Amino acid sequence: MSHHSPSYAITARLRYRDQPGLLGTITTAIGEANGFIGAVDIVGVTDGLISRDITVNATDVEHGQQIVQAIRQISGIEVVHVSDRVFLMHLGGKIEVNSKMPIKTRDDLSMAYTPGVARVCMAIHEDPESSFALTVRKNTVAVVSDGSAVLGLGNIGPRAAMPVMEGKAMLFKEFGEVDAFPICLDTQDTEQIIATVKQLAPTFGGINLEDISAPRCIEIEERLERELEIPVFHDDQHGTAIVVLAGLKNSMRYLQKDLAAARVVINGAGAAGTAIAKLLIQSGVQDIVVCDSKGAINKVRTDIGNNSIKVWLSENTNRGGQSGTLSDVIRGRDVFIGVSIANVLSEDDVASMGEDAVVFALANPDPEIDPLVAEKHVRIVATGRSDHSNQINNVLCFPGLFRGVLDVRARGINDAMKLAAADAIADVIAPENLTNHYVIPSVFDRRVCGVVAKAVAQSALDTGLARRQAKQAYPVA
């Protein structure tokens, strides 16, 4: 399934004599090459030659090259240069550090640094808790990865993972006003990662683990949660689960069904699939079957071995002991949740689901089934993509969640806080405004972060994980 995307946008600078009809010839050639024109801008006119930048969305890198080649075939057109807009955005990195106040005088310097800073250092030495008030720790999160499970790219290592972690830090700042910094570790050893994060912890108010492969990510998070005084959150697990739960709550609300009674099948027995299963169980869902590449996970499977994730799933899901392939167990089910790979779900599979079924096909970049195909047979379809309605995107969760935990200086993040976050996201959409194409808020709905922060902060206070009352008034519009 190919889509034109800004991820494959090119900007071609063209120079040619400004003759009538020539621009139309250029745009026709781009259209015939199946390019999608985003913008046409005049750069300048010199000696009768006009320079134009034409921005075109392609479906992949090779398609972009084909579009440029089609332009080159036009007589009288000089292709001055071609820029890949994604690479231009990343030149020099996407984030920077700025001072909150200028240092213009000797007095400024003496207060910000020596000798005045010594008094603040000693105050923290005498009361370590004051580090949350007197340093960047108050509002700073570490985005930690080892590069072992990056997006749909897999184990590409810490250096190649940095652009993703920088992007995550940008989202923290843009949506939650949280200062986040990427830390990519040159080790994939569980003990070394745990030790390193513990040593870094005094600098930060929270830890966001990112793109660490399963099952190591689960042990790393659980150990750090027990051993640190600040919240640790693996977004690939719990952020996904929270947003999925929010979308399912609204789907069932729209369909006038009881979520607790829904028959759910999850395809993907990794960290995300397991976290979704756990949170659905916490929210009251009784009937969940989880499938891996070999089919339904149950207590009689002999190939699970020592895989701690699958052992847990075998003991806590599939109470009816169903066996067989995904195609076998999806029949009659109310909900499909895919956190696996592209194209594992067939049209016959979705057609066999129960009445008014729901499909969340979340594999990226290509979902488990083409959403347009799924929509022929089910009532609600969600994906992880931005070019389809009902995008399940973790940015709906983590900026607001960390905003809330930082504001009350929470020691951790528990299930009650996750459920509160899911409820807050779902409730952004009034019941009367729900449609089959609108069961989850837009990632650009600026109400989301504020309501999530408020709900999470209150839940932390209610469950005894907060060190202080939140003083911030959360914006909701």
Secondary structure, 3 states (H helix, E strand, C coil): CCCCEEEEEEEEEEEEECCCCHHHHHHHHHHHCCCEEEEEEEEEEECCEEEEEEEEEECCHHHHHHHHHHHHCCCCCEEEEEEEHHHHHHCCCCCCCCCCCCCCCHHHHHHHCCCCHHHHHHHHHHCHHHHHHHCHHHHEEEEEECCCCECCCECCHHHHHHHHHHHHHHHHHHHHCCEEEEEECCCCCHHHHHHHHHHHHHHCCEEEECCCCCCHHHHHHHHHHHHCCCCEEEHHHHHHHHHHHHHHHHHHHHHCCCHHHCEEEEECCCHHHHHHHHHHHHCCCCEEEEEECCEECCCCCCCCCCCHHHHHHHHHCCCCCCCCCHHHHCCCCCEEEECCCCCCCCHHHHHCCCCCCEEEECCCCCCCCCHHHHCCCCCEEEECCCCCCCECCHHHCHHHHHHHHHHCCCCCCCHHHHHHHHHHHHHCCCHHHCECCECCCCCCCCHHHHHHHHHHHHHHHHCCCCCCCCCCCCCCC
